[in-house]
Amino acid sequence: MVDIITKGNLYAYSTDHLLLMSGIDLSVNKLTGSIPPEIGNLDELVQLNLSCNQLIGPIPETFSKLNQIESLDLSHNQLSGTIPRQLTQLKFLEVFSVAYNNLSGCTPDFKDQFGTFDKSSYEGNVRLHGPPLEKTCTSASSPIVPPQVEENQEDSNVEDDAIFFAILAASFVAGFWGCIAFLSCHHTGLHIRSIMDGYVDSLTERILMAAHKRNRIQRRRRL
């Protein structure tokens, strides 16, 4: 039976016999591979225990067709993906466990039979969230920017501002002394002072305009 499960041929191997089975217990058998979706066609199945194996892959959506199932234990495997929401159609389910797998996403709706299962049915799946677990679907599924990332962005903005104004200051100093040198060679007295005043006013206005434009660009990026 181990080889049959491993190859995914459980249903195909002996359809006539399996359709009449009411219980399958293959726990602690070192089974590997994925769960055959054909198991979902076993209408008379009341108990299915595949726990404590090495099964991988998703939980078959066809399990929602196990209308008579009362106990479903898939715990302690390596199953991944989400828990099919269709499982809430199982009205006779009394025991359910997918604990200690690699499942993710939201738990099935907390209603009907699934409203009776506590967090022990889901524990050991670190990426699984929703009731009855402590992490809700809303908070866990909403991407949250880590504080460290925000701090890094703020530090980056501060560095950019420092570089920006350093360049402006350097340009001001270079232009100022360049103008002084030029006027010293060609002009004297009050005429030099008048020209310098005009230059300083013009350069100051340009600096303020550049800073204002940069602030507008940064605000747009934040939006």
C-alpha positions as CSV (number, residue, x, y, z in Angstrom):
1,M,0.0,0.0,0.0
2,V,2.9,2.3,0.6
3,D,4.1,2.0,-3.0
4,I,0.6,2.6,-4.2
5,I,0.2,5.9,-2.3
6,T,3.7,7.0,-3.3
7,K,3.0,6.6,-7.0
8,G,-0.4,8.3,-6.7
9,N,-2.3,5.2,-7.9
10,L,-4.4,4.4,-4.9
11,Y,-7.8,4.9,-6.5
12,A,-6.8,3.4,-9.9
13,Y,-5.3,0.3,-8.2
14,S,-8.5,-1.2,-6.8
15,T,-11.6,0.9,-7.4
16,D,-14.2,-1.7,-6.5
17,H,-12.6,-2.4,-3.1
18,L,-11.8,1.2,-2.2
19,L,-15.2,2.6,-2.9
20,L,-16.6,0.4,-0.2
21,M,-14.0,1.3,2.4
22,S,-15.2,3.4,5.4
23,G,-11.8,4.0,6.9
24,I,-8.2,4.4,5.8
25,D,-5.4,4.7,8.3
26,L,-1.9,5.0,6.7
27,S,-0.3,7.0,9.5
28,V,3.4,6.7,10.3
29,N,4.2,4.8,7.1
30,K,7.0,7.0,5.7
31,L,4.8,7.7,2.7
32,T,6.2,10.2,0.1
33,G,4.8,12.0,-2.9
34,S,1.6,13.9,-3.2
35,I,-1.9,12.9,-2.1
36,P,-3.8,11.3,-5.0
37,P,-6.9,13.5,-5.7
38,E,-8.8,10.3,-6.6
39,I,-9.3,9.7,-2.8
40,G,-12.0,12.4,-3.0
41,N,-14.1,9.9,-5.0
42,L,-14.4,7.5,-2.0
43,D,-18.0,8.5,-1.1
44,E,-18.3,6.1,1.8
45,L,-15.1,7.1,3.5
46,V,-15.7,8.1,7.2
47,Q,-12.1,8.2,8.4
48,L,-8.9,9.2,6.7
49,N,-5.6,9.3,8.5
50,L,-2.5,10.1,6.6
51,S,-0.6,11.8,9.5
52,C,3.1,11.5,10.3
53,N,4.4,10.8,6.8
54,Q,6.4,12.7,4.3
55,L,3.6,13.8,1.9
56,I,4.1,16.9,-0.1
57,G,2.1,19.1,-2.4
58,P,-1.4,20.6,-1.9
59,I,-4.5,19.2,-0.1
60,P,-6.7,18.0,-3.0
61,E,-9.8,20.1,-3.5
62,T,-11.6,16.8,-4.3
63,F,-11.6,16.1,-0.5
64,S,-14.7,18.4,-0.5
65,K,-16.6,15.4,-2.0
66,L,-16.0,13.2,1.0
67,N,-19.6,13.8,2.1
68,Q,-19.6,11.1,4.9
69,I,-16.1,12.0,6.3
70,E,-16.0,12.4,10.1
71,S,-12.3,12.4,10.8
72,L,-9.6,13.9,8.5
73,D,-6.0,13.9,9.8
74,L,-3.3,15.2,7.5
75,S,-1.0,16.5,10.3
76,H,2.8,16.1,10.5
77,N,3.6,16.0,6.8
78,Q,5.1,18.5,4.4
79,L,2.0,19.7,2.6
80,S,2.0,23.1,1.1
81,G,-0.3,25.6,-0.5
82,T,-3.6,26.8,0.9
83,I,-6.4,24.8,2.6
84,P,-9.2,24.4,0.1
85,R,-12.2,26.5,1.2
86,Q,-14.5,23.9,-0.3
87,L,-13.8,21.7,2.8
88,T,-16.4,23.7,4.6
89,Q,-19.0,21.7,2.7
90,L,-18.1,18.7,4.9
91,K,-21.1,18.7,7.3
92,F,-20.2,15.6,9.3
93,L,-16.6,16.4,10.0
94,E,-15.8,16.1,13.7
95,V,-12.0,15.7,13.7
96,F,-9.8,17.8,11.5
97,S,-6.0,18.4,11.7
98,V,-3.5,19.8,9.3
99,A,-1.1,20.7,12.0
100,Y,2.7,20.8,11.4
101,N,2.8,21.2,7.6
102,N,4.0,24.1,5.4
103,L,0.5,25.5,4.6
104,S,-0.1,29.2,4.0
105,G,-2.9,31.6,3.4
106,C,-6.2,31.8,5.3
107,T,-7.9,29.1,7.3
108,P,-11.4,28.0,6.0
109,D,-14.3,30.2,7.0
110,F,-14.9,29.8,10.8
111,K,-18.4,28.5,10.5
112,D,-20.5,25.2,10.6
113,Q,-18.1,22.3,11.4
114,F,-15.0,24.4,11.0
115,G,-16.3,26.8,13.7
116,T,-15.8,24.0,16.2
117,F,-12.1,23.4,15.5
118,D,-9.5,25.2,17.8
119,K,-6.0,26.3,16.9
120,S,-4.5,22.9,17.6
121,S,-5.9,21.8,14.2
122,Y,-3.7,24.4,12.4
123,E,-0.7,24.9,14.7
124,G,2.8,24.4,13.3
125,N,2.1,26.3,10.0
126,V,3.9,29.6,10.4
127,R,2.4,31.1,7.3
128,L,-1.2,30.1,8.0
129,H,-3.5,32.8,9.5
130,G,-7.1,33.4,10.3
131,P,-9.5,32.2,13.0
132,P,-9.0,30.4,15.4
133,L,-5.3,31.4,15.1
134,E,-4.0,34.6,16.6
135,K,-3.1,36.2,13.3
136,T,-6.1,37.4,11.4
137,C,-6.3,37.2,7.6
138,T,-6.5,41.0,7.3
139,S,-3.4,41.9,9.3
140,A,-1.3,39.0,8.0
141,S,-2.2,39.4,4.3
142,S,-1.7,43.2,4.3
143,P,1.9,44.0,3.4
144,I,3.5,46.1,6.1
145,V,6.7,48.0,5.5
146,P,9.2,47.1,8.2
147,P,10.2,50.1,10.4
148,Q,13.8,49.6,9.4
149,V,13.0,50.1,5.7
150,E,11.2,53.4,6.5
151,E,14.2,54.5,8.6
152,N,16.5,53.7,5.7
153,Q,14.3,55.7,3.3
154,E,14.4,58.7,5.7
155,D,18.2,58.4,6.0
156,S,18.5,58.3,2.2
157,N,16.3,61.4,1.9
158,V,18.4,63.3,4.4
159,E,21.6,62.3,2.6
160,D,20.1,63.4,-0.7
161,D,19.1,66.8,0.8
162,A,22.6,67.3,2.2
163,I,24.2,66.5,-1.2
164,F,21.7,68.8,-3.0
165,F,22.4,71.8,-0.8
166,A,26.1,71.2,-0.7
167,I,26.1,71.4,-4.5
168,L,24.1,74.7,-4.3
169,A,26.5,76.1,-1.7
170,A,29.5,75.2,-3.8
171,S,28.0,76.7,-6.9
172,F,27.2,79.9,-4.9
173,V,30.8,80.2,-3.6
174,A,32.4,79.5,-7.0
175,G,30.1,81.9,-8.7
176,F,30.6,84.6,-6.1
177,W,34.4,84.6,-6.2
178,G,34.4,84.2,-9.9
179,C,32.3,87.3,-10.2
180,I,34.6,89.2,-7.7
181,A,37.6,88.3,-9.8
182,F,36.0,89.4,-13.0
183,L,34.7,92.7,-11.6
184,S,38.0,93.5,-10.0
185,C,39.6,93.4,-13.4
186,H,37.0,95.5,-15.2
187,H,35.1,97.6,-12.7
188,T,35.7,99.7,-9.5
189,G,33.8,101.4,-6.7
190,L,30.0,101.6,-6.5
191,H,29.4,99.9,-9.8
192,I,31.0,96.7,-8.5
193,R,28.8,96.8,-5.4
194,S,25.7,97.3,-7.5
195,I,26.5,94.4,-9.7
196,M,27.3,92.2,-6.8
197,D,24.0,93.0,-5.0
198,G,22.1,92.1,-8.1
199,Y,24.1,88.9,-8.5
200,V,23.5,87.8,-4.9
201,D,19.8,88.5,-5.2
202,S,19.5,86.6,-8.4
203,L,21.5,83.6,-7.1
204,T,19.5,83.5,-3.8
205,E,16.2,83.5,-5.8
206,R,17.5,80.6,-7.9
207,I,18.5,78.6,-4.8
208,L,15.1,79.1,-3.3
209,M,13.3,78.0,-6.5
210,A,15.5,74.9,-6.8
211,A,14.8,73.9,-3.2
212,H,11.1,74.5,-3.7
213,K,11.0,72.4,-6.9
214,R,12.9,69.6,-5.1
215,N,10.4,69.5,-2.3
216,R,7.5,69.2,-4.7
217,I,9.2,66.3,-6.4
218,Q,9.8,64.5,-3.1
219,R,6.2,65.0,-2.1
220,R,5.0,63.4,-5.4
221,R,7.2,60.4,-4.8
222,R,5.8,59.9,-1.3
223,L,2.3,59.9,-2.8
